[in-house]
Amino acid sequence: MLAVEDARARILAALSPTAAETVALSDAAGRVLARGVSARLTQPPADVSAMDGYAVRAADATEGATLRMTGAAPAGRPFAGRVGANEAVRIFTGGVVPDGADAILLQEDATAADGSVRVNEAVTAGRHIRRRGLDFAEGAEVLPAGRKLTARDIGLAAASNNPWLAVHRRPRVGILATGDEIALPGDPIPPGGIVSSNAHALAALVRAAGGDPVVLPIAPDDTAAIAEVAATAHAFDLLVTTGGASVGEHDLVQAALGGEGFELGFWKIAMRPGKPLIWGRLGRTPVLGLPGNPVSAIVCGVMFLIPAIGRMSGLPGAPPPTRRVLAGVALKANDRRADHLRATLAVDDQGRLVATPAAMQDSSMLATLARAEALVLRAPHAPALPAGAEVEAIILAELGV
């Protein structure tokens, strides 16, 4: 069995970023830049005032001096003249500093009356002036390729006069659930059957990770039926199957795909939940085969599918970030499989984050997973730990799942 880290590394090494597409600025949040963004103007375009007040010459604006007011410079309407000796121009935040002025006298440090301004506090040259190009200069790269765009980045791209951005296309992920026993939510449930949850949960996970999910029709436990649906794999950047990945006589995914030219990369991971995981390639399309147990499928989605979508979206595809937290209960020694314990979170009286694993960790218990806020990670052969010991945990809300 492969270690989790080795399996993820092999998956990521086999994937490449999707091609670039151009999108409107309003649609770019959360996308990954395929090309860097350069400023199409200089910001600010001229020396501007950082405050409301008066544009003056510092040499004239000594304490107690009286200056003659000769005009105004609100933002967007520059003063056309020049500030001369013992003169002042009323100015507002963002207004262009008039020629001749070299400082801003704050309005609260002055008294204006009858066309003149009395200086109540002296100013120094350069005070409260934002120099031309303080933020960025025309032609400078303001956002690098490979950056996942935040709201702050969108603001910077807009300010630098870029209405369109080149981003990686959202990876298109086909999701195929298999099994005679499963039915869609709301449909009649066969005798001994269950409602299919995996495809919907994985579609939500794909969408949260930045992919474009396509839920395929459920395939029964029949190699021909599975192969028929899988024949559409060429339409996707990644095909994800769920169910049929183990070794039972009804676990037919490998057999069905093998007839279509499937090349197996590896199978079985030293992890719990989620040991029966398949990775391979069907023609040009990579295939990730997840277990059928719903908790196993989602945990494997967190550990492998989210990084894979990140990689295809133009990111490095890093492992899920972890935090050091305190164990809320004693943890027993682990066996040879990495464990991912579903846990709730609390803050103790010292402000420390405490993760308490559920008492039952069965891989069929979706309600436990839905209540969980973290996955506590236990390495293979990890020793027993007392309550209060530090452990690594993945915070699920940070991944949007």
N, C-alpha and C positions, 0 to 999 in steps of 0.2 A: 504494500500500500504506500502511496506517495504521501509525503508530508504536505500540509496545507500550503505552506510557503512555496514548495517546489511546484506543486500543481498550478498555483496562481502564476508563478513566473513562466511556466511553459505556455499557459493560456495567453498571457500578455505578449510573449515573444512571437506568437503566431498571428497577432492582430496588427492591423495598420489603421491609421486615421482615415476617415472618409474624405472624399473630395470636397473642395471648397464650393460654396455658393454665396451669392451676394444677397443680403437681406437688408430691409429698412432698419434704421436705428431703433425704431419702436418695437421691432421683433427680435432684437439681438440679445436681450438680457438672458443670462444663463448659457449662452452659446460660447464656443471656444474660437478665438481668432485664428484663422488660417494664415493671415498676413498681418504684419504690424500696421499700426495706424499712425500716420504722420499728421502734424498740425498743418492746416491749410491757411493759417493766419497767425499773427503774433498776438499774444494775450498778456497784459492789456496792450491794445494797439498804440497807446501813447501814455505818457506820464499822467496818472489820474489821482484824484484825491481819495484818501482812505476814510475821510470823515467829512461831516458837515462843518462848514466854517468859512474862512476867507483865505484866498490865495494872496500871498504877500511876498515881499523881499525880506529875508531874515534880518538883513542889515538895518532895515527900517523899523521892524516890529519889536522894538525894545519896550520894556515895561513902562507904561504911562504914555507912550506915543499915541498920537491921533493920526489916522490915515484916511485919505479921501477915497470913498467907494465909487468906482467907475463903471461897474457893470456886474453881470451875473454869469455863472457857468454851470447850469444844471446838467445832469447826465444826459447825453445825447444832443446837447446844444452848446458847443464850445464858444467861449468868448472870442470874438474876432480880433480884439485889440491886443495891447501889450501892457503889462503891469510896470509902471514907471516908479520913480522915486516917491516914497510916501503915499503910495496908492494901494488899494485893495480891491479884489473882485470877490463878490459873494459866490461861494462854490458849494456843491453838494456831493455826497459820496458817489464816486464813479464819474464825476465831471472831469473833463480834460484840464490839466493845469495850464493856465495861460502862459505865453511867452513872457519872460522876465521874472516870473514868480519862482521861488525856490523853497517855499515852505507853506504849510497850512496852519493858520491860526484857528484853533477850535472855537466854535461859536460860544461855548460856555466860558471861554477865557477872554471874551471880548464883550464890549457894549456898543451896540449900533444905534445911532440917532442922527437925524437930519443929514443923511448922506455921508456920514463919517463913521469910522470905527475906532474905538479906543481900545488899546492893547492892555489887558489886565495882567497878562503873564507873557513874558518874552518867549520867542520861538527860536529854534535852531534850524539851519539849512538842512533840507531833506526830510524834515519832520512831517509825518502823515502823508507822504507821497509814495504811491505804488509806481515803480519805474516801468517803463515800456519793456515788455518781455519778461516781467517778473515771474509769471506762471509758466509760459512756454513761448518758444520762437517758431516762426513759420519754417516748416521743413523738418523740425525735430520729431523723433518718434515719441509719441506719448503713451502708446499701449503696445506691448510686444506680442508677436505671434505666440500662440499657445496659452494665452491668458483666458480664463473663464470669466466672462463679463459680469460684473456686479452693477448695481444701480449707480455706484460712484463712477465706474468706468463709462457707463452710458452718458452720464453728465459730462465727463471729460471729452468723450468723442463728439458730443454735441457742441461743446464750447470751442472745440478745435475745428468746427465747421465740416464735420464728416456726416452726411446724411445716410450713407450706405456703408456697410461693413462686410468684409469677406470672412465668413465663418465656416467651420466644418459642418457638413450636412449631418442632421440628426441620424444616428444609426437606426436602420429599420430592422426590427427584431421580430421574427415569427415565433409564436408560442404555440406548441402542439401538446395538448394533454391527451394521454392514452389510457385506455381501460374500459372493459365491458361494464364495470360497476358504476361509472360516474355519469351524472346527468347535469345539464346546465341549471343554474338557479331558476326556479319557477317551473321547470319542466317535470313531467312525471318521473319518479325515481323508480328504477327497476328493483325487483325483489333482491334484498341483500345489498342494494346499492347505496351510494352516497352522492351528495351534491359536489360538483367540481368547484373547488376554491382556488386551486393552484394557478390556473391560467389567469384568473382575475387579479390575484395578489401579485403575480409576477408582472402582469401588464402595468399595474400601478407602480411597482418597483422600477421597471424600465422607464416609465414616464418620469418618475422622480429623479432618476439618474441622468436624464437628458436624452433618452432614446425615444423612438417612435414605435410602439408595440402594435402588432397585428395578431389578434387571437384567432387561431385556425379552428376549424370544426374538430370536435372530439373524434379521435381515432379509436375504434374498438381493438380488442386484443386479437388482431389478425394481421399477419405480415403484409399481405397485399394492401389492406386498408391503410396501414401505417406508411407503406412505401408510396402509395398514391398521393397522400397528403405531402409527404416529404419531397415528392417530385417538384414541388413548388419552391424548394429551398433556394433556387437561383434568384428568386425575387428579393431575398433578404441579405443583409450584411451579417446576420447571425441567426441561426435556428436554435431555439431552446425547446427541448422536449421535457416532459415531466411524466414520471411513471414509466414502468417497464425497463428500468435501468439495472435491476438486480439479476439474480440467477434463477428465479423460478421459471417453470415451464410456460407461464404467461407473461414473462418479462421479455418482450420480443423486439425492443427497439434496435439493439445491435444487429439481430438477424435480419430485420426488415430493411434497415439502412444498408446493410452489407450487400444486399442484392442490387442496390442502386449505386454501388461504387464507394461506399463509406470507408474511409481510412481511419482506423482507430489510433488515437495518439496515446491515451492512457485510460485506465478504468480503476476505480476504487481509491478512495482517499482515507488517510488515517485520521478521521475526524468523527465527532458525534455531536449532533445528528448529521447524517449526510454521507455515509461511506460509499454507497453505490452511485458514483458520479462518473459520467462518460464525457470524454473530450476527443474530438476528431474533426474530420473534414469530409463534406459531401460535395465533390466537385470543387468549386471555388468558395463554397460557403462553409465557414466553421460551424460546428455543432456542439452545443453544450447540453448534455443529457442529465437532468436533475432527478432526484428520487421522487417517488410518488407521495410519500408521507408529507403532509402540508408544512409542518414545521421544518422538516429537513429541506424541502424545496426552498423555503424562504431564507433559511439560514445560509444555504449554499448560494442563494441569490445575493445575499449581503457579502459573502466572502469572495465570490468569483464573478458573478454577473455584473455587479456595480463597477468593479474595477475594469472589467472588459468593455463596458459601455464607455467608461471614461477614456480608455485607450483609443477606442474607435472614434470618439468625439474630439480627439486631438490633445488629450491630457496624458500624462505618463501612465496613468492606471495604477495609482498607489493603493496599497492595502487600506482598508477602512481605518481611520484614525482611532487611537485608543487613549484612554485616560487612566491614571492611577487612582483607584478608589479603595475604600475599605470594605472588606467582606462583612456582611451583616450577620452571617452565621459561620460556624466552623465548616470547613471544606475537607472532604475525605481525600486520600491519596488517589491520583489518577492512574489509569492504565495506559496502554500504548497509543491510544487515540486522543487527539486534541479535543477538548470538550468546550462547548459553547453553551453556557448555562443561562437560561432565561431568567432575568432578575428585575426586580423593581428598585427604584432609587429613592433615597431620602437624604436629608441633610442633618447631621448630628449637631449637638449644642456648641460645637467648636467650628461649625461651618464647613465640615468635611463631608464629601459625598460618600454615601454608604450604599452598596449594592447587595441586595438580599435575594439569592436565587430561590425560585419556587421549589416547594418541597417535592413536587412531582415534575419530572423533565421528559415525559413521554413525547415522542416525535409526532404524535397525532393530535396533541392538545393545542388547538388554535386559540382557544380562549386564554390560556396561559401566555401564549406568545403575544396576543393582542394587549394583555395587561402589562407585559414586560416593557421596560424602558431601556434595558441594556442587555448585552451579552457578556457575561463574565468569561474570560478566556482562561482555560486551564491547559497548559502544555502537556504533551505526553510524559507520563511518569512524574508529573508534578507531585511534590510531597504534600501530606496533609497540612492544613493551616488552621490556626485558631480564628475565632471571630475577632474582627478588628485588624487582621493582617491586610497588607496592601496587595491588591490584585490589579490586573489589566482588564479594562472593560471597553466595549464598543458602545457608545451612546447612540441609540437608534434614531432619535429625533434629529441628530446632527446629520444623518444621511437622508432624512426626509422619508423614512419608512416606519 
